[in-house]
Amino acid sequence: MTCEDGIVGKVGATQRCVLTAKDGTKYGVTATVKTVESDNVNIDFKVDDKPSQ
């Protein structure tokens, strides 16, 4: 998975990324910050239902 920019450590912040499967198929992924506790950032990843074009 690659992301062009870093994600801000703030609850609700999002970042779009690209996941490349073993067969080369690419899927969009949304990373969302769920919680921040000191230096620990909990991020949820949601993969798109269909591959990217």
C-alpha positions, 0 to 999 in steps of 0.5 A, spaced: 500 500 500 502 506 498 500 513 500 502 520 497 502 524 503 502 522 511 496 522 515 495 528 520 494 525 527 487 528 528 481 524 529 477 524 523 483 526 518 483 521 512 488 520 507 487 516 500 492 510 498 492 505 493 493 498 495 496 493 489 494 486 490 499 480 488 496 480 481 497 487 480 490 489 481 490 496 484 484 498 489 483 505 492 483 505 500 481 510 505 485 511 511 481 514 517 484 516 524 479 513 529 483 515 536 489 519 538 492 517 545 499 520 546 504 518 540 499 512 539 494 513 533 489 508 531 487 508 523 481 504 520 482 502 513 477 501 508 478 498 501 474 500 495 469 495 493 471 495 486 478 496 483 481 502 480 481 504 473 
